[in-house]
Amino acid sequence: MDRTDFSGLVEHVGYLYLHEPTLAPRYCPDPGVSQFFRKRIAEQMGIPEEWDYLMYPRLDNVRQTVSRLKGQLL
């Protein structure tokens, strides 16, 4: 299945969606791994144990994101 083609998921078995500002949206079947993207992002950042937002909430990042998006979403 083409990872940008959502039509193959008609049976609604679960999917992942990723969209970065400079890339086209990507869809793919759910690999069945809890917090898949959070774990991959933490690995890429060199902090693989910090994927869990309950243990590592990184509230400064949340505040910065909200601040940046505030005017764009309304």
N, C-alpha and C positions, 0 to 999 in steps of 0.2 A: 504494500500500500504506500502511495506517495504520502510523505509526512505532512504535506499541506492539504491533502484531500480528506475532508471530514466525512464524506459520504460512506466510507467503508465501515463506519462505526454505528450503523443503523440499529444494531441490536443493543446499543447502549451498554457495552461491557466495561466502560470506564476509559478515560483518556487523560492525557496530560496536555496542557497548552502552554506554550512559551512564546512571548513576544517581546523582543528587545527593540528599542527605538530605531536602530539602524538595520534591523533584519526583518524579513517577512515572518508572519506568525507560523508556528510549527505545532502540529498535532501529532500525537503518537499514542499507541495503546499503552495503558497503564502497566508498568512493569511489576506492580504489586508490592512495591517497597514503600513503606510509610515515610513521608517527608522526603521523597526522592530528590526534588530540586534543592531543598535546603541542605541536604547532605552533600550533593555535588558542588554547590556553591561554596560551602565551608571547606571542602577539600581543595578547590581551586584557590581559595584565599590562604591556604596553608594552616587552617585552624579546624581540622576535621572533627574534633571533639566538641566544637561549639555550634553545631547545627541546631540544637534544641533551644527554641526561643524561650521556653519556660526557665531554663537554667541560665541562658545567656540572652536576655531580652534586648540588649543593645538599644536602649531607649533614645540615645542621642541620634542614632541612624533613623529611627522612626520619626523623631521631631524634624530632622532635616528633610526627610522625604515629604512629610505633611506640609512643611513650609514651602517646598519647591512646587508641590502640586496644587496648593490651595487656590491660586488664581486660575489654574488651567481647567479645573474640574467643574467650575460653576459657570 
